[in-house]
Amino acid sequence: MTRVWNPDQIGPKHKATSALFLYAVQRERDGKGGMIDALLGVVRTSKLGTFTIGPFITTLFDEGSPDSLNPVIALLSPYALWNQGNSHSGMVTRWAAAVLAVQYTEEVGQSVVDTLLQIASLDSPNNHTFRLTFGHC
């Protein structure tokens, strides 16, 4: 069976994905967890995922975001809008702190690789930020 793309479904899909993101992040902040896997599943399978939640993910990189969000930052960072952040160096610094603080899993490792490739591909004077953050690259 061929699935036909229906443009009328974009609005509800955006709203549902955005609501799921906010719910998952709030559960992580409250120490309850459990929804990040569901959110990752939606983002990975939906063509709307990155477009819909990319701006929200960027807000996770604020300096004031709690350490409880480190796993969220580590896993969702490939879907962040790295080229649209207000402070690219601040985003990279917060991302680095998050990924260094979480326990390594294969999924975290893949997320780190995907994010590094995105950061490295930016055509920006801020590309040196990664070298400054990790100090030896």
ZADO-1210 file (C-alpha; in nm, 4 decimals, padded with zeros to 6 digits):
<atoms>
<atom x="00.0000" y="00.0000" z="00.0000" code="MET" pos="1"/>
<atom x="00.1413" y="00.3371" z="-00.1016" code="THR" pos="2"/>
<atom x="00.1147" y="00.6140" z="00.1524" code="ARG" pos="3"/>
<atom x="00.0034" y="00.9436" z="00.0028" code="VAL" pos="4"/>
<atom x="00.1294" y="01.2659" z="00.1570" code="TRP" pos="5"/>
<atom x="-00.1600" y="01.4815" z="00.2667" code="ASN" pos="6"/>
<atom x="-00.0776" y="01.8540" z="00.3086" code="PRO" pos="7"/>
<atom x="-00.3899" y="01.8956" z="00.5264" code="ASP" pos="8"/>
<atom x="-00.2203" y="01.6839" z="00.7936" code="GLN" pos="9"/>
<atom x="00.0799" y="01.9154" z="00.8359" code="ILE" pos="10"/>
<atom x="-00.0878" y="02.1411" z="01.0925" code="GLY" pos="11"/>
<atom x="-00.1982" y="01.8607" z="01.3261" code="PRO" pos="12"/>
<atom x="00.1365" y="01.6822" z="01.2905" code="LYS" pos="13"/>
<atom x="00.3281" y="01.9993" z="01.3823" code="HIS" pos="14"/>
<atom x="00.1049" y="02.0578" z="01.6828" code="LYS" pos="15"/>
<atom x="00.1273" y="01.6985" z="01.8008" code="ALA" pos="16"/>
<atom x="00.5067" y="01.6856" z="01.7643" code="THR" pos="17"/>
<atom x="00.5488" y="02.0194" z="01.9400" code="SER" pos="18"/>
<atom x="00.3207" y="01.9118" z="02.2251" code="ALA" pos="19"/>
<atom x="00.5065" y="01.5815" z="02.2613" code="LEU" pos="20"/>
<atom x="00.8391" y="01.7679" z="02.2754" code="PHE" pos="21"/>
<atom x="00.7167" y="02.0022" z="02.5495" code="LEU" pos="22"/>
<atom x="00.5691" y="01.7119" z="02.7465" code="TYR" pos="23"/>
<atom x="00.8847" y="01.5000" z="02.7182" code="ALA" pos="24"/>
<atom x="01.1103" y="01.7860" z="02.8258" code="VAL" pos="25"/>
<atom x="00.8873" y="01.8706" z="03.1219" code="GLN" pos="26"/>
<atom x="00.8942" y="01.5075" z="03.2373" code="ARG" pos="27"/>
<atom x="01.2746" y="01.5115" z="03.2181" code="GLU" pos="28"/>
<atom x="01.2895" y="01.8369" z="03.4157" code="ARG" pos="29"/>
<atom x="01.0654" y="01.6805" z="03.6792" code="ASP" pos="30"/>
<atom x="01.2903" y="01.3726" z="03.6969" code="GLY" pos="31"/>
<atom x="01.0199" y="01.1403" z="03.5623" code="LYS" pos="32"/>
<atom x="01.1625" y="01.0701" z="03.2175" code="GLY" pos="33"/>
<atom x="01.0214" y="00.8052" z="02.9906" code="GLY" pos="34"/>
<atom x="00.9070" y="01.0104" z="02.6927" code="MET" pos="35"/>
<atom x="01.2332" y="01.0886" z="02.5161" code="ILE" pos="36"/>
<atom x="01.2308" y="00.7537" z="02.3339" code="ASP" pos="37"/>
<atom x="00.8811" y="00.8266" z="02.2046" code="ALA" pos="38"/>
<atom x="00.9872" y="01.1740" z="02.0927" code="LEU" pos="39"/>
<atom x="01.2966" y="01.0352" z="01.9193" code="LEU" pos="40"/>
<atom x="01.0792" y="00.7826" z="01.7392" code="GLY" pos="41"/>
<atom x="00.8559" y="01.0589" z="01.6068" code="VAL" pos="42"/>
<atom x="01.1485" y="01.2765" z="01.5016" code="VAL" pos="43"/>
<atom x="01.3270" y="00.9917" z="01.3253" code="ARG" pos="44"/>
<atom x="01.0245" y="00.8700" z="01.1333" code="THR" pos="45"/>
<atom x="00.8570" y="01.2001" z="01.0542" code="SER" pos="46"/>
<atom x="00.9766" y="01.4335" z="00.7829" code="LYS" pos="47"/>
<atom x="00.8303" y="01.7137" z="00.9933" code="LEU" pos="48"/>
<atom x="01.0249" y="01.6302" z="01.3100" code="GLY" pos="49"/>
<atom x="01.3347" y="01.8445" z="01.2655" code="THR" pos="50"/>
<atom x="01.1445" y="02.1310" z="01.1103" code="PHE" pos="51"/>
<atom x="00.8857" y="02.1252" z="01.3867" code="THR" pos="52"/>
<atom x="01.0977" y="02.0848" z="01.6992" code="ILE" pos="53"/>
<atom x="01.4317" y="02.2266" z="01.5822" code="GLY" pos="54"/>
<atom x="01.3542" y="02.5714" z="01.7250" code="PRO" pos="55"/>
<atom x="01.2470" y="02.4139" z="02.0552" code="PHE" pos="56"/>
<atom x="01.5627" y="02.2045" z="02.0781" code="ILE" pos="57"/>
<atom x="01.7727" y="02.5173" z="02.0391" code="THR" pos="58"/>
<atom x="01.6139" y="02.6557" z="02.3580" code="THR" pos="59"/>
<atom x="01.7549" y="02.3587" z="02.5535" code="LEU" pos="60"/>
<atom x="02.1036" y="02.4982" z="02.5029" code="PHE" pos="61"/>
<atom x="02.0404" y="02.7990" z="02.7269" code="ASP" pos="62"/>
<atom x="02.3009" y="02.8274" z="02.9998" code="GLU" pos="63"/>
<atom x="02.0293" y="02.8021" z="03.2622" code="GLY" pos="64"/>
<atom x="01.8959" y="02.4673" z="03.1444" code="SER" pos="65"/>
<atom x="01.9196" y="02.2090" z="03.4232" code="PRO" pos="66"/>
<atom x="02.1564" y="01.9139" z="03.4145" code="ASP" pos="67"/>
<atom x="01.8530" y="01.6845" z="03.4144" code="SER" pos="68"/>
<atom x="01.8155" y="01.7806" z="03.0473" code="LEU" pos="69"/>
<atom x="02.1616" y="01.6509" z="02.9551" code="ASN" pos="70"/>
<atom x="02.0281" y="01.3228" z="02.8111" code="PRO" pos="71"/>
<atom x="01.7675" y="01.5148" z="02.6106" code="VAL" pos="72"/>
<atom x="02.0321" y="01.7507" z="02.4741" code="ILE" pos="73"/>
<atom x="02.2655" y="01.4621" z="02.3916" code="ALA" pos="74"/>
<atom x="02.0017" y="01.2633" z="02.2041" code="LEU" pos="75"/>
<atom x="01.8157" y="01.5455" z="02.0291" code="LEU" pos="76"/>
<atom x="02.1184" y="01.7571" z="01.9310" code="SER" pos="77"/>
<atom x="02.1329" y="01.6197" z="01.5745" code="PRO" pos="78"/>
<atom x="01.7905" y="01.7760" z="01.5200" code="TYR" pos="79"/>
<atom x="01.8821" y="02.1207" z="01.6546" code="ALA" pos="80"/>
<atom x="01.9048" y="02.4182" z="01.4227" code="LEU" pos="81"/>
<atom x="02.2765" y="02.4740" z="01.4667" code="TRP" pos="82"/>
<atom x="02.2897" y="02.7480" z="01.2080" code="ASN" pos="83"/>
<atom x="02.0127" y="02.9549" z="01.3676" code="GLN" pos="84"/>
<atom x="02.1182" y="02.9832" z="01.7303" code="GLY" pos="85"/>
<atom x="02.1835" y="03.3225" z="01.8850" code="ASN" pos="86"/>
<atom x="02.5110" y="03.2082" z="02.0322" code="SER" pos="87"/>
<atom x="02.6695" y="02.9267" z="01.8370" code="HIS" pos="88"/>
<atom x="02.9643" y="02.9027" z="02.0765" code="SER" pos="89"/>
<atom x="02.7264" y="02.8905" z="02.3743" code="GLY" pos="90"/>
<atom x="02.5283" y="02.6118" z="02.2080" code="MET" pos="91"/>
<atom x="02.8402" y="02.4071" z="02.1415" code="VAL" pos="92"/>
<atom x="02.9677" y="02.4625" z="02.4954" code="THR" pos="93"/>
<atom x="02.6356" y="02.3536" z="02.6500" code="ARG" pos="94"/>
<atom x="02.6126" y="02.0576" z="02.4126" code="TRP" pos="95"/>
<atom x="02.9672" y="01.9475" z="02.5007" code="ALA" pos="96"/>
<atom x="02.8907" y="01.9679" z="02.8738" code="ALA" pos="97"/>
<atom x="02.5758" y="01.7604" z="02.8213" code="ALA" pos="98"/>
<atom x="02.7334" y="01.4831" z="02.6159" code="VAL" pos="99"/>
<atom x="03.0320" y="01.4561" z="02.8480" code="LEU" pos="100"/>
<atom x="02.7982" y="01.4183" z="03.1474" code="ALA" pos="101"/>
<atom x="02.5724" y="01.1412" z="03.0151" code="VAL" pos="102"/>
<atom x="02.6531" y="00.7732" z="03.0198" code="GLN" pos="103"/>
<atom x="02.7761" y="00.6464" z="02.6849" code="TYR" pos="104"/>
<atom x="02.5459" y="00.4259" z="02.4846" code="THR" pos="105"/>
<atom x="02.5540" y="00.3414" z="02.1167" code="GLU" pos="106"/>
<atom x="02.2622" y="00.5787" z="02.0632" code="GLU" pos="107"/>
<atom x="02.4426" y="00.8657" z="02.2396" code="VAL" pos="108"/>
<atom x="02.7572" y="00.7943" z="02.0380" code="GLY" pos="109"/>
<atom x="02.5651" y="00.8082" z="01.7097" code="GLN" pos="110"/>
<atom x="02.4001" y="01.1303" z="01.8189" code="SER" pos="111"/>
<atom x="02.7393" y="01.2833" z="01.8984" code="VAL" pos="112"/>
<atom x="02.8788" y="01.1848" z="01.5580" code="VAL" pos="113"/>
<atom x="02.5739" y="01.3207" z="01.3747" code="ASP" pos="114"/>
<atom x="02.5921" y="01.6477" z="01.5681" code="THR" pos="115"/>
<atom x="02.9659" y="01.6884" z="01.5116" code="LEU" pos="116"/>
<atom x="02.9143" y="01.6454" z="01.1392" code="LEU" pos="117"/>
<atom x="02.6497" y="01.9187" z="01.1434" code="GLN" pos="118"/>
<atom x="02.8668" y="02.1566" z="01.3435" code="ILE" pos="119"/>
<atom x="03.1656" y="02.0923" z="01.1190" code="ALA" pos="120"/>
<atom x="02.9607" y="02.1534" z="00.8056" code="SER" pos="121"/>
<atom x="02.8589" y="02.5035" z="00.9053" code="LEU" pos="122"/>
<atom x="03.0114" y="02.7690" z="00.6876" code="ASP" pos="123"/>
<atom x="03.0628" y="03.0117" z="00.9708" code="SER" pos="124"/>
<atom x="03.3428" y="03.1985" z="01.1458" code="PRO" pos="125"/>
<atom x="03.2295" y="03.0141" z="01.4599" code="ASN" pos="126"/>
<atom x="03.3562" y="02.6769" z="01.3374" code="ASN" pos="127"/>
<atom x="03.6568" y="02.7214" z="01.5638" code="HIS" pos="128"/>
<atom x="03.4246" y="02.6916" z="01.8657" code="THR" pos="129"/>
<atom x="03.4487" y="02.3137" z="01.8744" code="PHE" pos="130"/>
<atom x="03.8285" y="02.3293" z="01.8950" code="ARG" pos="131"/>
<atom x="03.8038" y="02.5807" z="02.1780" code="LEU" pos="132"/>
<atom x="03.5444" y="02.3767" z="02.3651" code="THR" pos="133"/>
<atom x="03.7310" y="02.0481" z="02.3581" code="PHE" pos="134"/>
<atom x="04.0747" y="02.2102" z="02.3583" code="GLY" pos="135"/>
<atom x="04.2747" y="01.9586" z="02.1554" code="HIS" pos="136"/>
<atom x="04.1165" y="01.9288" z="01.8132" code="CYS" pos="137"/>
</atoms>
